[in-house]
Amino acid sequence: MGASYPGTGKARFPGNWVCLAFLALTALAGCSLAPPYQRPAAELPSQWVETPAQSAVAIDETWWTLYRDPVLDRLVNEALANNHDLALAAARVDEARAGLRIANAAHLPTVDATFDAARTRSARDGSVPLPLGTPLERSSFTASVNVAYELDLWGRLSGASDAARAQLLATAAAQDTVRITLASQVVQFYYALIGLDEQIGVTRRTIDLRAQNLDLQKSRYAAGLTTEFNLRQLEAELQASRAQLPALEQRRASVEVGLSILLGRSPRAIVSESVALTREKGEPPLAIIPEGLPSDLLLRRPDIVDAEQRLIAANALIGVARAALFPRISLTGYLGSDSTSLGDLMTAPARIWQLAFGLAQPIFQGGRLRGELERVTAQERQALAQYQKTVQVAFGEVREALVAQSRSREVYAAENERVVALRETLRLARIRFENGLSSQLEVIDAERNLLQAELNRVDALRAQRAAVADVVRTLGGGWTGLPDNTAQAKVR
C-alpha cells in the first residue's frame, strides 16, 4: 500500500518504511526453530574399579611407545601412513568439510555475470506487423550482473550450517576412532605373531627332544632293555607334538596376513614378504591406570564424541524442517546494459537494472513438509538412542579392559611359576625313571604338562600385552588432549 504525495498524483512507498521493514526482517533473520540442545544425562560411576595398585603411567597419543619396541613403533607408523580404512576416514572428513563450506555459502549473496548476444530476423508479412522503418534483421546485446540473497528469517540456513558443522565434528571423531583402533590392532597382531613364533619354537624344541629320546629308546629296545609298549608310547607322543606344529604355523600365517593388511601393504608384499619382528623376549609393559574421573570418558572417547555430534546434527535438522513450513523471503536484482549495438552497450542510455522482493509460502505440498519434519524427528530419536547406547558400551568396554588387564597379569605370573615347577617335576621324573622308581608314563606326563605350560605362558604374555593396548583403546587413546578439541581444530 502506497502513500500519495501532493503534486505528483502517484503513490510512492516511503523510504523510512522500507528501512523499518528491512531492519525488522534482519532482526528476525537467524531465529532458530530447532529444540534447544542439552547433553543427555547419564548416571556415571564415581570412580574406576579394577585398577592396579601402582602409580599411573603418562600416556599421550603415541601410547604404543610404552612397549619400548622400536620395531613396533615403526609398524604402527607404517599403518597410520598406509592403512586404507584410515585413508577412507580422512576422505570422509574432507567430504564433511566441503559440506560445511557449501552450507555456509548459503548465508552469502550469490553473484553471477551474464552476457547474451543474438541476431534476429522477423517476417515481413508476419502475424504482428512491424512498425515502419523497423529492419527485418537486427542484433541485440545484453550484459548484466545478477545478485540474489535469501533472508534467513526462521533459521533454515543457520540450522543447515549447524548440522553440517556437527557432521564434520562427527566424522573427525570417527577418524580418531579408526586411528586408535588401528594402532591397537597392530599392537595386538604384532604380539600375537611374536607369541606364535615362540610357541612354534617351543613345539619344535619339544619335537627334537622327543625324537632324540625315541632314538635312544629304540637302541634300548634293540638291546632288550625296554618294552615295545614304552617304545610305542614315545612314538605316539612324538607324533602328537608334530601334529600341533602345522596348526600353529597355519595360525601364524593367518595373523601375519592380517597384520600386513593393517599395514596397508600391496598384494605382492602380502603374498611374498614377511613382517619383521623383535626376536628378543620382553617382559609385560606396566599396567595402565586411568587418570581423571569416569566422566572424562565422555570427552576422551572419540566414538562418544561422534555419537553426540550426530545427535546435535539431528537436532539442528529439526529446525531446518520446521523452517521449511514458513515463508521464504528473497531479494534479487541485476544491473547491466541492453543495446542493439555492441558499441553502445556500455553507454548510459543502454543501462538497465531491477530490484525485486520475493516471498514464497508453501500452501499445499501433499504432506511432504510435514512428513520431512516427522522423518528428522524420528532420526533425532534414533541418534539419541545411539548416543546412550554408545555411552553404555564405552563404560562396559572400559570395565572389561581393566578387569582383563588385572587378571591377565595374574595369569601370566601363575603360568610363570607353573613352568618353573614343571621343569623341576620333569627333572625329578627322569631321575626316578632312570633309577627304576617310576614308569616312563610319569616322564611322558611331565613332558606333556611342561609343553602345555610353556605354550600357556607364551599366550598369557601375549594376552597381557594385548590387554594393555585394549585399556588404552577403550579409554580413548591417551590422556592428553580431548577428541572434541581436535575436531574443533580441524573445523577451523
C-alpha positions in Angstrom: 0.0 0.0 0.0 1.5 3.4 -1.1 1.2 7.0 0.2 0.2 9.9 -2.1 2.4 12.9 -2.3 1.0 16.3 -3.3 1.8 17.5 -6.8 2.7 14.1 -8.2 -0.6 12.2 -8.3 1.5 9.0 -7.9 1.8 6.6 -4.9 5.3 6.2 -3.5 6.5 3.8 -0.8 8.1 5.9 1.9 11.8 5.3 2.4 11.5 5.1 6.2 9.0 2.3 5.9 11.5 0.4 3.7 14.2 0.9 6.3 12.0 -0.2 9.1 10.8 -3.3 7.3 14.4 -4.2 6.4 15.5 -3.8 10.0 12.6 -5.9 11.2 13.4 -8.7 8.7 17.1 -8.5 9.7 16.2 -8.9 13.4 14.2 -11.9 12.6 16.8 -13.5 10.5 18.6 -16.4 12.1 16.0 -17.2 14.7 16.3 -21.0 15.1 13.3 -23.2 15.3 15.4 -26.2 16.5 14.8 -27.5 20.0 17.4 -26.3 22.5 20.2 -28.9 22.8 21.4 -30.2 26.1 23.7 -33.2 26.5 21.5 -36.2 27.6 22.0 -37.0 31.3 23.8 -40.3 32.2 24.3 -42.0 35.5 28.1 -42.3 35.7 30.2 -44.2 38.2 32.1 -42.2 40.8 35.4 -43.9 40.3 37.2 -46.6 38.3 37.4 -50.2 39.5 39.9 -52.9 39.0 42.9 -50.5 38.8 46.3 -51.9 39.8 47.9 -50.5 43.0 50.7 -48.5 41.3 51.3 -45.0 40.0 49.6 -44.0 36.8 51.6 -44.0 33.5 51.5 -40.9 31.5 50.0 -41.7 28.1 50.0 -39.4 25.0 48.7 -40.0 21.5 51.8 -42.2 20.7 50.8 -44.6 23.5 52.3 -47.6 21.8 55.8 -46.4 22.7 55.2 -47.6 26.2 56.2 -51.1 25.0 59.7 -49.8 24.2 59.9 -51.7 21.0 61.3 -49.8 18.0 60.1 -52.4 15.5 56.5 -52.0 16.9 56.8 -48.2 16.7 57.9 -48.5 13.0 55.0 -50.8 12.2 52.4 -48.6 13.8 53.7 -45.6 12.0 53.6 -47.6 8.7 49.9 -48.5 9.4 49.0 -44.9 10.2 50.5 -43.8 6.9 49.2 -46.5 4.6 46.1 -48.1 6.0 43.1 -47.8 3.7 40.5 -47.7 6.4 42.2 -44.6 7.8 42.5 -43.1 4.3 38.8 -43.7 3.8 38.0 -42.0 7.1 40.2 -39.0 6.1 38.4 -38.7 2.8 35.1 -38.6 4.7 36.4 -35.8 6.9 37.3 -33.8 3.7 33.8 -34.6 2.3 32.2 -33.3 5.5 34.4 -30.2 5.5 33.2 -29.5 1.9 29.6 -30.0 3.0 30.1 -27.3 5.8 31.5 -24.9 3.2 28.5 -25.5 1.0 26.1 -24.9 3.9 27.9 -21.7 5.0 27.8 -20.4 1.4 24.0 -20.2 1.5 24.3 -17.3 4.0 26.0 -15.1 1.4 24.5 -13.5 -1.7 25.1 -15.3 -5.0 26.5 -13.1 -7.7 26.9 -14.0 -11.3 27.5 -12.2 -14.6 25.8 -12.9 -17.9 26.3 -11.8 -21.5 23.9 -12.5 -24.3 24.3 -11.8 -28.0 21.6 -12.5 -30.5 20.9 -11.9 -34.2 17.1 -12.0 -35.1 15.2 -11.8 -38.4 11.4 -11.1 -38.4 8.9 -11.9 -41.1 7.9 -9.0 -43.3 4.3 -10.3 -43.5 4.0 -11.9 -40.1 1.0 -12.1 -37.8 2.2 -9.0 -36.0 3.1 -6.2 -38.5 6.4 -4.4 -37.8 6.4 -0.6 -37.4 7.5 1.3 -40.4 11.3 1.6 -40.6 11.9 -1.4 -38.5 14.7 -3.5 -40.0 13.9 -7.1 -40.6 17.2 -8.2 -39.2 18.6 -6.8 -36.0 21.1 -7.5 -33.3 20.7 -7.4 -29.5 23.4 -7.4 -26.8 22.7 -7.8 -23.1 25.2 -7.8 -20.2 24.3 -7.9 -16.6 25.5 -8.6 -13.0 22.8 -10.6 -11.1 22.5 -10.8 -7.3 20.3 -13.0 -5.2 20.0 -13.2 -1.4 17.7 -15.2 0.9 16.9 -13.8 4.3 17.3 -16.5 6.9 14.2 -15.5 8.9 13.5 -18.8 10.6 17.0 -20.2 10.9 16.7 -22.6 8.0 20.1 -21.8 6.6 21.8 -21.5 10.0 20.3 -24.8 11.0 21.7 -26.4 8.0 25.2 -24.9 8.8 24.9 -26.2 12.4 24.0 -29.7 11.2 26.9 -29.6 8.7 29.4 -28.5 11.4 28.2 -31.2 13.7 28.6 -33.8 10.9 32.2 -32.5 10.3 33.0 -32.9 14.0 31.4 -36.4 14.0 33.5 -37.6 11.0 36.6 -36.1 12.6 35.9 -38.1 15.7 35.2 -41.2 13.7 38.6 -40.7 12.0 40.2 -40.6 15.5 38.3 -43.8 16.4 39.7 -45.5 13.3 43.2 -44.3 14.2 43.1 -45.5 17.8 41.6 -48.9 16.8 44.1 -49.3 14.1 47.1 -48.8 16.4 45.6 -51.1 19.0 45.0 -53.8 16.3 48.6 -53.5 15.1 49.9 -54.0 18.7 47.7 -57.0 19.2 48.5 -58.6 15.9 52.2 -57.9 16.4 52.4 -59.6 19.8 50.2 -62.4 18.6 52.8 -63.0 15.8 55.6 -63.0 18.3 53.7 -65.3 20.7 53.0 -67.8 17.9 56.7 -67.7 16.9 57.7 -68.5 20.5 55.0 -71.3 20.6 56.3 -72.7 17.4 59.9 -72.6 18.8 58.8 -74.4 22.0 57.0 -77.1 20.0 60.0 -77.7 17.7 62.3 -78.0 20.6 60.0 -80.5 22.2 59.8 -82.4 18.9 63.6 -82.5 18.7 64.0 -83.7 22.3 61.3 -86.4 21.9 62.9 -87.5 18.7 66.2 -87.8 20.4 64.6 -89.7 23.3 62.9 -92.0 20.9 66.1 -92.8 19.1 67.7 -93.6 22.5 64.8 -95.8 23.4 64.9 -97.7 20.1 68.5 -98.6 20.9 67.4 -99.7 24.4 64.6 -101.7 22.8 67.0 -103.4 20.4 69.2 -104.3 23.4 66.2 -105.7 25.3 66.4 -103.0 28.0 62.8 -101.6 27.4 59.5 -102.9 26.2 57.7 -102.3 23.0 54.8 -100.7 25.0 57.2 -98.0 26.2 58.6 -97.5 22.7 55.1 -97.1 21.2 54.2 -94.6 23.9 57.2 -92.4 22.9 56.3 -92.7 19.2 52.7 -91.5 19.9 53.9 -88.5 22.0 56.3 -87.5 19.2 53.6 -87.6 16.6 51.2 -85.7 18.9 53.8 -82.9 19.1 54.3 -82.9 15.4 50.6 -82.7 14.9 50.5 -79.4 16.9 53.1 -77.7 14.7 51.1 -77.3 11.5 48.1 -75.8 13.3 50.4 -73.2 14.9 52.1 -72.4 11.6 48.7 -72.0 10.0 47.6 -69.6 12.7 50.8 -67.7 12.3 50.3 -67.3 8.5 46.8 -66.0 9.1 47.9 -63.5 11.7 50.8 -62.3 9.5 48.4 -61.7 6.6 46.0 -59.8 8.8 48.9 -57.6 10.1 50.1 -57.0 6.5 46.6 -55.8 5.6 46.5 -53.4 8.6 49.9 -52.0 7.5 48.4 -51.2 4.1 50.9 -53.3 2.1 50.5 -54.2 -1.5 49.1 -57.6 -2.6 52.5 -58.6 -3.8 54.0 -57.8 -0.4 51.2 -59.6 1.4 52.0 -62.8 -0.6 55.8 -62.7 -0.8 57.1 -60.6 2.1 57.3 -61.3 5.8 56.7 -58.8 8.7 59.8 -58.0 10.6 59.6 -58.9 14.3 61.6 -58.3 17.5 63.2 -61.6 18.4 64.1 -60.7 21.9 61.7 -61.8 24.6 60.4 -58.9 26.5 58.5 -58.5 29.8 54.9 -57.3 30.0 54.5 -53.5 30.0 53.4 -51.6 33.1 49.7 -51.7 33.9 47.7 -48.7 32.7 45.7 -46.7 35.3 43.2 -44.2 34.0 43.7 -40.6 35.0 40.8 -38.4 35.9 37.2 -39.2 36.7 35.0 -41.6 34.7 33.0 -38.7 33.4 36.1 -37.7 31.5 35.5 -40.6 29.2 32.6 -38.7 27.6 35.2 -36.2 26.3 38.0 -38.6 25.8 36.5 -41.4 23.6 36.0 -40.2 20.0 33.2 -42.6 19.4 31.2 -40.9 22.1 32.0 -37.5 20.6 31.0 -38.9 17.2 27.6 -40.1 18.6 26.9 -36.8 20.4 27.8 -34.7 17.3 25.4 -36.8 15.2 22.7 -36.1 17.8 23.5 -32.4 17.6 23.2 -32.5 13.8 19.9 -34.4 14.0 18.6 -31.8 16.5 19.6 -28.9 14.1 17.8 -30.6 11.2 14.5 -30.5 13.1 14.8 -26.7 13.0 15.5 -26.8 9.3 12.4 -28.9 8.7 10.3 -26.6 10.8 11.6 -23.5 9.0 10.5 -25.1 5.7 6.9 -24.6 6.8 7.3 -20.8 6.9 7.7 -18.3 4.1 11.0 -17.8 2.3 11.9 -14.2 1.5 14.5 -13.5 -1.2 16.0 -10.3 -2.6 17.1 -10.3 -6.2 18.4 -7.7 -8.6 20.5 -7.0 -11.6 22.5 -4.2 -13.1 23.5 -4.2 -16.8 23.1 -2.9 -20.3 20.9 -3.8 -23.2 21.6 -2.5 -26.7 21.1 -3.3 -30.4 24.7 -2.3 -31.0 27.7 -3.8 -29.3 29.4 -0.4 -29.4 26.6 1.3 -27.4 26.3 -1.5 -24.8 28.3 0.4 -22.2 26.6 3.8 -22.7 24.2 5.4 -20.3 21.0 5.0 -22.5 21.6 1.2 -22.6 21.6 0.9 -18.8 19.1 -1.5 -17.2 18.5 -2.5 -13.6 16.0 -4.2 -11.4 15.4 -4.7 -7.7 12.9 -7.4 -6.6 11.4 -8.7 -3.4 10.1 -12.3 -3.4 8.0 -14.2 -0.9 7.2 -17.9 -1.2 4.8 -19.5 1.3 4.1 -23.3 1.0 0.4 -23.8 0.7 -0.1 -27.4 -0.4 2.7 -29.9 -0.7 0.7 -33.1 -0.3 2.1 -33.6 3.3 5.7 -33.6 2.1 6.9 -30.9 4.5 5.1 -32.5 7.5 6.5 -35.9 6.5 10.0 -34.4 6.4 9.6 -33.0 9.9 8.4 -36.3 11.2 11.3 -38.0 9.5 14.0 -35.8 11.0 12.3 -36.0 14.4 12.4 -39.8 14.2 16.1 -39.6 13.2 16.8 -37.4 16.2 15.3 -40.1 18.5 17.5 -42.7 16.8 20.6 -40.5 17.3 19.6 -40.1 21.0 19.2 -43.8 21.5 22.5 -44.4 19.6 24.3 -41.9 21.8 23.0 -43.5 25.0 24.0 -47.0 23.8 27.5 -45.8 22.8 28.0 -44.4 26.3 26.8 -47.7 27.8 29.1 -49.8 25.6 32.0 -47.5 26.2 31.9 -47.9 30.0 31.3 -51.6 29.6 34.4 -51.9 27.5 36.4 -50.0 30.0 35.4 -52.2 32.8 36.1 -55.3 30.8 39.5 -54.0 29.7 40.5 -53.0 33.2 39.5 -56.4 34.6 41.3 -58.2 31.7 44.4 -56.2 32.4 44.5 -57.2 36.1 43.6 -60.8 35.6 46.0 -61.3 32.6 48.9 -60.2 34.8 47.8 -62.7 37.5 47.5 -65.4 34.9 51.0 -64.7 33.4 52.6 -64.7 36.9 50.9 -68.0 37.7 51.9 -69.6 34.4 55.5 -68.5 35.0 55.5 -70.2 38.4 53.9 -73.3 36.9 56.6 -73.6 34.2 59.3 -73.4 36.9 57.6 -76.1 38.9 57.0 -78.4 36.0 60.6 -78.2 34.9 61.7 -79.4 38.3 59.0 -82.1 38.1 60.3 -83.3 34.8 63.9 -83.4 36.1 62.8 -85.5 39.2 60.6 -87.8 37.0 63.6 -88.6 34.8 65.8 -89.3 37.8 63.1 -91.6 39.2 62.6 -93.4 35.9 66.4 -93.9 35.4 66.6 -95.4 38.9 63.6 -97.7 38.3 61.4 -96.0 40.8 58.7 -95.0 38.3 57.4 -95.8 34.9 58.1 -94.0 31.7 54.5 -92.8 31.8 55.4 -90.3 34.6 58.1 -88.8 32.4 55.8 -88.6 29.4 53.1 -86.9 31.6 55.7 -84.4 33.0 56.9 -83.6 29.5 53.4 -83.1 28.2 52.5 -80.9 31.1 55.6 -78.8 30.7 55.0 -78.3 27.0 51.4 -77.2 27.6 52.6 -74.9 30.4 55.2 -73.2 28.2 52.6 -72.7 25.5 50.2 -71.2 28.0 52.8 -68.9 29.4 53.6 -67.5 26.0 49.9 -67.0 25.3 49.5 -65.3 28.7 52.2 -62.9 27.9 50.5 -62.1 24.6 47.2 -61.6 26.4 48.8 -59.3 28.9 50.3 -57.1 26.2 47.1 -57.1 24.3 45.1 -56.1 27.5 47.3 -53.0 28.0 46.6 -51.9 24.4 42.9 -52.6 24.9 42.8 -50.4 28.1 44.3 -47.5 26.1 41.8 -48.0 23.3 38.7 -48.2 25.5 39.9 -45.0 27.3 40.2 -43.0 24.1 43.8 -43.5 23.1 45.7 -41.3 25.6 45.2 -38.9 28.4 46.5 -35.6 26.7 44.0 -33.6 24.6 40.4 -34.3 24.0 38.9 -35.6 20.8 36.4 -32.8 20.5 39.2 -30.2 20.8 41.0 -32.0 18.0 37.9 -31.9 15.9 37.3 -28.2 16.6 40.8 -27.5 15.3 40.1 -29.5 12.2 36.9 -27.4 11.5 38.9 -24.2 11.5 
